[in-house]
Amino acid sequence: MAQRDYYEVLGVGRDASADEIKKAYRTLAKKCHPDRNPGQKRAEQQFKEVSAAYEVLKDKEKRAAYNRFGHAAFEQGGTRPGGFDFSFSTSFADVFDDLFGEFMGGRRGGRTTASRGADLRYNMEITLEQAYHGNRAKVRVPTEVVCDDCGGSGAGGGSRASTCTICGGAGKVRAQQGFFTVQRTCPACQGAGRVITDPCKSCRGSGRVHREKSLAVSIPAGVEEGMRIRLAGEGTAGLRGAPPGDLYIFLSIKPHRIFQRDGANIHCRVPIPMTTATLGGAIEVPTIDGARARVNIPAGVQSGRKFRLKNKGMAAMRGRGRGDMYIEAIVETPVNLSKKQKELLREFERTGGETSPQSAGFIAKVKELWEDLRE
């Protein structure tokens, strides 16, 4: 009996793409698989025919040979293309493995690996000065480390883990539910693919033990609130030799007694004596680097006036250079005046004059408002 054209079998054109061929195969294979059609020889034959067509057309080289020579390209001593065996001892899941293997976690027969160690979080609070200069701190982290006695294998007495006989080392087993095959973690090895017959007494077969670990952490200059530092491989040790997790240091910065931070800039509110604000002068202010800076105050300065000290802020994490420092003047009203001081202020008040421009401007606006209300 002459074989049908493979493109005709799958119901696609000769110029069909690989995705179109796969989609056609998936639809037909699900429809005619023997597990869904028990006892129906026609469905079994159709599935065999569909699988043979897909085996050739999914491969670029085989497809090219088929396009050129037809079925004769694979008729060598009556063998099937590529040595493909179309027996139906395989389950319906094999069709899904071919189509969705990557999505479902790998092809049949793939070996699973032990679980990677968990990531750890450590909260660290630093001062603003430490964030400015950068810092190197030591932290002690309770974690799980590789067992020294078994080297992380989990096997004791010099023994070795053996391949799980239940799953054959795959770490997963299959169970039939109707015409579907469900894949589950192997209950014998818990997905590791290996079984330890003589567990290590120190770690009880896990390959890791609880221990507090001391680590040095380098904090770069200019770090900001909420930033995190990743220490690769310093998390929990993996199960039975699997890779370790990572340690994440989450930073928070203590409120400062004098300075307030805004990104790379530093702000400082500085009280100015009334006499200095009136007559002008100079003041000294602290800076975040521990030094002092001189700020010239012009005569008649008002509260809220800001003075900029260039490059006196924090190091910029996402750029070059440093931020600035801003000094905000807060003019103080004198208290606890002596009798003589009060007399001098009254004398000053009697002399009058345009000495308070903001007050004069406000009073003028109030007079205009009253006049408007009278009209």
Kinemage of the C-alpha trace (Angstrom):
@kinemage 1
@onewidth
@group {chain A} dominant
@subgroup {mainchain}
@vectorlist {calphas} color= white
{ca met a 1} P 0.000 0.000 0.000
{ca ala a 2} L 1.413 3.351 -1.032
{ca gln a 3} L 2.257 5.776 1.763
{ca arg a 4} L 0.336 9.025 1.935
{ca asp a 5} L 2.119 12.298 1.444
{ca tyr a 6} L 3.327 13.567 4.826
{ca tyr a 7} L 2.025 17.072 4.193
{ca glu a 8} L -1.359 15.575 3.337
{ca val a 9} L -1.275 13.494 6.522
{ca leu a 10} L -0.808 16.600 8.668
{ca gly a 11} L -3.137 18.681 6.532
{ca val a 12} L -0.604 21.445 5.806
{ca gly a 13} L 0.892 22.903 2.662
{ca arg a 14} L 4.433 22.198 1.501
{ca asp a 15} L 5.387 25.766 2.424
{ca ala a 16} L 4.052 25.435 5.983
{ca ser a 17} L 6.219 26.872 8.748
{ca ala a 18} L 7.646 24.815 11.614
{ca asp a 19} L 5.065 26.300 13.977
{ca glu a 20} L 2.213 25.401 11.622
{ca ile a 21} L 3.500 21.815 11.359
{ca lys a 22} L 3.792 21.522 15.127
{ca lys a 23} L 0.300 22.931 15.647
{ca ala a 24} L -1.187 20.494 13.118
{ca tyr a 25} L 0.611 17.574 14.758
{ca arg a 26} L -0.565 18.563 18.219
{ca thr a 27} L -4.183 18.742 17.108
{ca leu a 28} L -4.147 15.406 15.275
{ca ala a 29} L -2.075 13.555 17.887
{ca lys a 30} L -4.424 14.549 20.695
{ca lys a 31} L -7.412 13.516 18.598
{ca cys a 32} L -6.240 10.072 17.471
{ca his a 33} L -3.936 8.935 20.294
{ca pro a 34} L -4.732 5.292 21.248
{ca asp a 35} L -5.148 6.239 24.924
{ca arg a 36} L -8.118 8.330 23.904
{ca asn a 37} L -9.403 5.701 21.466
{ca pro a 38} L -8.886 2.320 23.136
{ca gly a 39} L -9.423 -0.676 20.889
{ca gln a 40} L -9.773 1.376 17.695
{ca lys a 41} L -7.202 0.111 15.209
{ca arg a 42} L -7.936 2.914 12.781
{ca ala a 43} L -7.041 5.568 15.369
{ca glu a 44} L -3.886 3.647 16.232
{ca gln a 45} L -2.850 3.527 12.579
{ca gln a 46} L -3.651 7.194 12.108
{ca phe a 47} L -1.582 8.185 15.138
{ca lys a 48} L 1.293 6.116 13.812
{ca glu a 49} L 1.018 7.848 10.440
{ca val a 50} L 0.779 11.329 11.984
{ca ser a 51} L 3.800 10.680 14.209
{ca ala a 52} L 5.875 9.445 11.282
{ca ala a 53} L 5.007 12.541 9.276
{ca tyr a 54} L 5.881 14.867 12.127
{ca glu a 55} L 9.163 13.089 12.835
{ca val a 56} L 10.308 13.884 9.289
{ca leu a 57} L 8.824 17.338 8.742
{ca lys a 58} L 9.924 18.813 12.084
{ca asp a 59} L 13.590 18.214 11.168
{ca lys a 60} L 15.053 20.613 8.587
{ca glu a 61} L 17.429 18.082 7.021
{ca lys a 62} L 14.893 15.280 6.912
{ca arg a 63} L 12.273 17.622 5.500
{ca ala a 64} L 14.648 18.780 2.763
{ca ala a 65} L 15.405 15.170 1.834
{ca tyr a 66} L 11.709 14.318 1.809
{ca asn a 67} L 10.884 17.324 -0.373
{ca arg a 68} L 13.472 16.134 -2.889
{ca phe a 69} L 13.112 12.361 -2.870
{ca gly a 70} L 9.817 11.700 -1.124
{ca his a 71} L 9.450 8.491 0.932
{ca ala a 72} L 12.343 6.921 -0.964
{ca ala a 73} L 14.730 9.126 1.012
{ca phe a 74} L 14.119 6.965 4.115
{ca glu a 75} L 13.545 3.515 2.637
{ca gln a 76} L 16.870 1.935 3.553
{ca gly a 77} L 16.328 -1.688 4.396
{ca gly a 78} L 12.835 -0.963 5.560
{ca thr a 79} L 13.966 1.158 8.543
{ca arg a 80} L 11.973 4.064 9.859
{ca pro a 81} L 13.316 7.604 9.533
{ca gly a 82} L 15.925 8.309 12.147
{ca gly a 83} L 15.349 4.929 13.829
{ca phe a 84} L 12.084 6.252 15.282
{ca asp a 85} L 10.031 3.594 17.044
{ca phe a 86} L 6.285 4.058 16.821
{ca ser a 87} L 5.325 1.558 19.513
{ca phe a 88} L 2.428 2.586 21.712
{ca ser a 89} L 3.978 1.601 25.021
{ca thr a 90} L 4.661 5.301 25.461
{ca ser a 91} L 1.939 7.278 27.188
{ca phe a 92} L -0.090 10.228 26.054
{ca ala a 93} L 2.331 12.430 28.034
{ca asp a 94} L 5.058 11.675 25.468
{ca val a 95} L 3.147 13.735 22.929
{ca phe a 96} L 3.035 16.598 25.400
{ca asp a 97} L 6.749 16.171 26.178
{ca asp a 98} L 7.594 16.657 22.523
{ca leu a 99} L 5.375 19.686 22.186
{ca phe a 100} L 5.548 21.284 25.636
{ca gly a 101} L 8.696 19.776 27.116
{ca glu a 102} L 10.365 23.099 27.754
{ca phe a 103} L 7.225 24.605 29.244
{ca met a 104} L 6.633 21.643 31.576
{ca gly a 105} L 10.182 21.629 32.861
{ca gly a 106} L 12.227 19.566 30.409
{ca arg a 107} L 12.129 16.442 28.273
{ca arg a 108} L 11.507 12.936 29.505
{ca gly a 109} L 14.497 11.301 31.044
{ca gly a 110} L 16.001 14.635 32.142
{ca arg a 111} L 17.666 14.604 35.540
{ca thr a 112} L 16.487 16.945 38.246
{ca thr a 113} L 18.891 18.656 40.598
{ca ala a 114} L 18.612 19.239 44.317
{ca ser a 115} L 17.005 22.429 45.517
{ca arg a 116} L 19.046 25.625 45.392
{ca gly a 117} L 19.571 27.283 48.751
{ca ala a 118} L 17.216 30.023 49.907
{ca asp a 119} L 18.073 33.708 49.667
{ca leu a 120} L 18.514 35.540 52.967
{ca arg a 121} L 17.703 39.109 53.996
{ca tyr a 122} L 19.642 41.143 56.548
{ca asn a 123} L 18.467 44.599 57.653
{ca met a 124} L 21.295 47.015 58.436
{ca glu a 125} L 20.966 50.514 59.846
{ca ile a 126} L 23.819 52.959 59.241
{ca thr a 127} L 24.470 56.603 60.049
{ca leu a 128} L 24.365 59.401 57.509
{ca glu a 129} L 28.109 59.854 58.005
{ca gln a 130} L 28.700 56.189 57.127
{ca ala a 131} L 26.571 56.611 54.025
{ca tyr a 132} L 28.673 59.671 53.107
{ca his a 133} L 32.105 58.133 53.590
{ca gly a 134} L 31.238 54.537 52.770
{ca asn a 135} L 31.815 51.833 55.318
{ca arg a 136} L 33.048 48.300 55.846
{ca ala a 137} L 30.994 46.457 58.415
{ca lys a 138} L 30.852 42.920 59.786
{ca val a 139} L 27.543 41.125 60.095
{ca arg a 140} L 26.670 37.846 61.751
{ca val a 141} L 23.985 35.907 59.927
{ca pro a 142} L 22.281 32.753 61.205
{ca thr a 143} L 22.108 30.435 58.211
{ca glu a 144} L 22.711 26.911 56.937
{ca val a 145} L 26.164 26.056 55.636
{ca val a 146} L 27.657 23.005 53.927
{ca cys a 147} L 28.186 20.130 56.351
{ca asp a 148} L 31.906 19.605 56.939
{ca asp a 149} L 31.560 15.942 57.811
{ca cys a 150} L 29.985 14.835 54.523
{ca gly a 151} L 31.078 17.719 52.289
{ca gly a 152} L 27.469 18.539 51.483
{ca ser a 153} L 26.581 15.145 50.010
{ca gly a 154} L 24.391 14.104 52.930
{ca ala a 155} L 25.917 10.606 52.943
{ca gly a 156} L 27.776 9.406 56.008
{ca gly a 157} L 30.609 6.980 56.619
{ca gly a 158} L 32.228 7.612 53.254
{ca ser a 159} L 29.197 6.241 51.405
{ca arg a 160} L 27.571 7.784 48.368
{ca ala a 161} L 24.036 8.547 47.326
{ca ser a 162} L 22.540 6.033 44.915
{ca thr a 163} L 20.130 6.600 42.049
{ca cys a 164} L 16.516 6.416 43.149
{ca thr a 165} L 15.001 3.162 41.915
{ca ile a 166} L 11.472 4.552 41.948
{ca cys a 167} L 11.998 7.408 39.495
{ca gly a 168} L 15.251 6.231 37.909
{ca gly a 169} L 16.979 9.453 38.955
{ca ala a 170} L 14.475 11.729 37.223
{ca gly a 171} L 13.058 13.028 40.487
{ca lys a 172} L 9.529 12.706 39.100
{ca val a 173} L 7.059 9.881 38.666
{ca arg a 174} L 4.052 9.549 36.387
{ca ala a 175} L 0.575 8.415 37.339
{ca gln a 176} L -2.192 7.538 34.884
{ca gln a 177} L -5.512 9.363 35.313
{ca gly a 178} L -7.872 8.368 32.531
{ca phe a 179} L -6.139 9.120 29.267
{ca phe a 180} L -3.948 11.746 30.945
{ca thr a 181} L -0.624 11.061 32.603
{ca val a 182} L 0.154 13.308 35.587
{ca gln a 183} L 3.733 13.998 36.615
{ca arg a 184} L 4.532 14.374 40.318
{ca thr a 185} L 7.596 14.743 42.531
{ca cys a 186} L 8.994 11.357 43.445
{ca pro a 187} L 7.923 10.518 47.035
{ca ala a 188} L 10.955 8.302 47.599
{ca cys a 189} L 13.705 10.855 46.905
{ca gln a 190} L 11.655 14.065 47.230
{ca gly a 191} L 12.691 15.130 43.740
{ca ala a 192} L 16.447 14.797 44.297
{ca gly a 193} L 16.790 11.757 42.027
{ca arg a 194} L 19.149 10.157 44.557
{ca val a 195} L 18.620 8.199 47.757
{ca ile a 196} L 20.940 8.122 50.747
{ca thr a 197} L 20.969 4.795 52.537
{ca asp a 198} L 23.483 5.869 55.210
{ca pro a 199} L 22.697 9.516 56.134
{ca cys a 200} L 25.355 11.713 57.656
{ca lys a 201} L 24.810 11.934 61.419
{ca ser a 202} L 25.760 15.614 61.592
{ca cys a 203} L 23.310 16.910 58.978
{ca arg a 204} L 20.885 13.945 58.920
{ca gly a 205} L 21.279 13.581 55.197
{ca ser a 206} L 20.513 17.179 54.174
{ca gly a 207} L 24.135 18.096 53.449
{ca arg a 208} L 23.892 21.292 55.502
{ca val a 209} L 23.938 22.366 59.143
{ca his a 210} L 22.772 25.446 61.069
{ca arg a 211} L 25.513 27.901 61.882
{ca glu a 212} L 26.069 31.611 62.399
{ca lys a 213} L 28.289 33.048 59.693
{ca ser a 214} L 30.367 36.219 59.986
{ca leu a 215} L 30.656 38.284 56.815
{ca ala a 216} L 32.321 41.553 55.828
{ca val a 217} L 30.088 43.975 53.935
{ca ser a 218} L 31.458 46.855 51.887
{ca ile a 219} L 29.039 49.798 51.807
{ca pro a 220} L 29.808 52.203 48.952
{ca ala a 221} L 29.780 55.952 49.539
{ca gly a 222} L 26.502 57.648 48.691
{ca val a 223} L 24.122 54.751 49.404
{ca glu a 224} L 20.501 55.750 49.893
{ca glu a 225} L 17.635 54.596 52.067
{ca gly a 226} L 16.215 51.237 50.959
{ca met a 227} L 19.147 50.243 48.763
{ca arg a 228} L 20.262 46.634 48.897
{ca ile a 229} L 23.637 44.970 48.540
{ca arg a 230} L 23.793 41.438 47.097
{ca leu a 231} L 26.372 38.979 48.352
{ca ala a 232} L 26.267 36.152 45.821
{ca gly a 233} L 26.457 32.652 47.254
{ca glu a 234} L 26.234 33.793 50.878
{ca gly a 235} L 22.672 32.633 51.449
{ca thr a 236} L 21.530 29.232 52.674
{ca ala a 237} L 23.537 26.265 51.397
{ca gly a 238} L 21.741 24.157 48.804
{ca leu a 239} L 20.314 20.754 49.625
{ca arg a 240} L 22.881 17.960 49.170
{ca gly a 241} L 25.442 19.977 47.270
{ca ala a 242} L 23.074 22.201 45.278
{ca pro a 243} L 24.153 25.832 44.696
{ca pro a 244} L 23.693 28.221 47.645
{ca gly a 245} L 21.317 31.164 47.667
{ca asp a 246} L 22.317 34.824 47.965
{ca leu a 247} L 22.376 37.240 50.891
{ca tyr a 248} L 20.730 40.634 50.459
{ca ile a 249} L 21.696 43.492 52.786
{ca phe a 250} L 18.863 46.044 52.997
{ca leu a 251} L 20.083 49.452 54.164
{ca ser a 252} L 18.260 52.051 56.228
{ca ile a 253} L 19.775 55.361 57.351
{ca lys a 254} L 19.282 56.776 60.849
{ca pro a 255} L 17.717 60.249 61.129
{ca his a 256} L 20.414 62.865 61.708
{ca arg a 257} L 20.346 65.451 64.468
{ca ile a 258} L 21.243 68.339 62.170
{ca phe a 259} L 21.166 67.342 58.523
{ca gln a 260} L 18.307 66.274 56.268
{ca arg a 261} L 19.025 64.409 53.062
{ca asp a 262} L 17.337 64.835 49.677
{ca gly a 263} L 18.966 62.509 47.182
{ca ala a 264} L 22.568 63.651 46.849
{ca asn a 265} L 21.859 67.021 48.488
{ca ile a 266} L 22.116 67.875 52.176
{ca his a 267} L 19.898 70.457 53.892
{ca cys a 268} L 20.534 72.221 57.193
{ca arg a 269} L 18.378 74.802 59.007
{ca val a 270} L 20.601 77.301 60.818
{ca pro a 271} L 19.309 79.878 63.336
{ca ile a 272} L 20.597 83.411 62.603
{ca pro a 273} L 20.704 86.088 65.352
{ca met a 274} L 18.485 89.059 64.593
{ca thr a 275} L 21.474 91.410 64.681
{ca thr a 276} L 23.404 89.304 62.130
{ca ala a 277} L 20.345 89.030 59.913
{ca thr a 278} L 19.856 92.805 60.115
{ca leu a 279} L 23.436 94.055 59.836
{ca gly a 280} L 24.979 91.162 57.941
{ca gly a 281} L 27.963 89.063 58.961
{ca ala a 282} L 29.373 85.579 58.710
{ca ile a 283} L 28.526 82.302 60.371
{ca glu a 284} L 30.201 78.900 60.561
{ca val a 285} L 28.187 75.789 59.807
{ca pro a 286} L 29.104 72.088 60.122
{ca thr a 287} L 29.330 69.931 57.010
{ca ile a 288} L 28.632 66.224 56.600
{ca asp a 289} L 32.336 65.453 56.121
{ca gly a 290} L 33.065 66.636 59.670
{ca ala a 291} L 34.569 69.976 58.681
{ca arg a 292} L 33.223 73.546 58.919
{ca ala a 293} L 32.192 75.992 56.237
{ca arg a 294} L 31.939 79.785 56.403
{ca val a 295} L 28.757 81.361 55.076
{ca asn a 296} L 28.473 85.126 54.457
{ca ile a 297} L 25.087 86.526 55.478
{ca pro a 298} L 24.035 89.694 53.642
{ca ala a 299} L 22.356 92.510 55.605
{ca gly a 300} L 18.575 92.267 55.796
{ca val a 301} L 18.351 88.523 55.190
{ca gln a 302} L 14.916 87.003 55.853
{ca ser a 303} L 13.919 83.605 57.253
{ca gly a 304} L 13.791 80.919 54.578
{ca arg a 305} L 16.665 82.331 52.532
{ca lys a 306} L 18.870 79.480 51.316
{ca phe a 307} L 22.604 79.495 50.690
{ca arg a 308} L 24.245 76.862 48.515
{ca leu a 309} L 27.560 75.205 49.316
{ca lys a 310} L 28.644 73.518 46.107
{ca asn a 311} L 29.885 69.889 46.212
{ca lys a 312} L 29.322 69.625 49.966
{ca gly a 313} L 26.631 66.955 49.636
{ca met a 314} L 26.638 63.175 49.158
{ca ala a 315} L 28.396 61.206 46.463
{ca ala a 316} L 26.082 60.628 43.494
{ca met a 317} L 25.387 56.889 43.098
{ca arg a 318} L 24.009 57.159 39.551
{ca gly a 319} L 26.347 59.771 38.203
{ca arg a 320} L 29.538 61.656 38.834
{ca gly a 321} L 30.559 64.169 41.452
{ca arg a 322} L 28.709 65.166 44.577
{ca gly a 323} L 25.532 66.906 45.514
{ca asp a 324} L 25.342 70.280 47.238
{ca met a 325} L 24.593 71.473 50.747
{ca tyr a 326} L 21.854 74.046 51.337
{ca ile a 327} L 21.815 76.276 54.400
{ca glu a 328} L 18.386 77.690 55.263
{ca ala a 329} L 18.491 80.825 57.415
{ca ile a 330} L 16.032 80.981 60.316
{ca val a 331} L 16.030 84.478 61.828
{ca glu a 332} L 15.601 84.331 65.604
{ca thr a 333} L 13.496 86.753 67.640
{ca pro a 334} L 15.433 87.723 70.809
{ca val a 335} L 13.959 86.691 74.173
{ca asn a 336} L 14.707 87.467 77.841
{ca leu a 337} L 15.728 91.064 77.026
{ca ser a 338} L 17.185 93.326 79.683
{ca lys a 339} L 15.601 96.666 80.528
{ca lys a 340} L 18.232 98.533 78.544
{ca gln a 341} L 17.755 96.277 75.493
{ca lys a 342} L 14.032 96.898 75.566
{ca glu a 343} L 14.563 100.668 75.733
{ca leu a 344} L 16.899 100.501 72.753
{ca leu a 345} L 14.307 98.586 70.736
{ca arg a 346} L 11.590 101.075 71.618
{ca glu a 347} L 13.881 103.898 70.540
{ca phe a 348} L 14.494 102.023 67.295
{ca glu a 349} L 10.739 101.648 66.809
{ca arg a 350} L 10.142 105.373 67.358
{ca thr a 351} L 12.627 106.336 64.693
{ca gly a 352} L 10.365 104.568 62.160
{ca gly a 353} L 11.422 104.334 58.509
{ca glu a 354} L 11.077 101.620 55.855
{ca thr a 355} L 13.029 99.034 57.824
{ca ser a 356} L 10.521 96.168 57.422
{ca pro a 357} L 9.645 95.910 53.699
{ca gln a 358} L 7.534 92.759 54.020
{ca ser a 359} L 5.449 94.224 56.851
{ca ala a 360} L 4.979 97.487 54.969
{ca gly a 361} L 3.876 95.637 51.848
{ca phe a 362} L 1.423 93.494 53.823
{ca ile a 363} L -0.094 96.526 55.573
{ca ala a 364} L -0.553 98.251 52.221
{ca lys a 365} L -2.454 95.248 50.872
{ca val a 366} L -4.671 95.150 53.962
{ca lys a 367} L -5.562 98.844 53.510
{ca glu a 368} L -6.518 98.180 49.890
{ca leu a 369} L -8.734 95.287 50.985
{ca trp a 370} L -10.564 97.439 53.557
{ca glu a 371} L -11.115 100.178 51.006
{ca asp a 372} L -12.576 97.662 48.559
{ca leu a 373} L -14.952 96.377 51.222
{ca arg a 374} L -16.244 99.891 51.990
{ca glu a 375} L -17.216 100.521 48.383
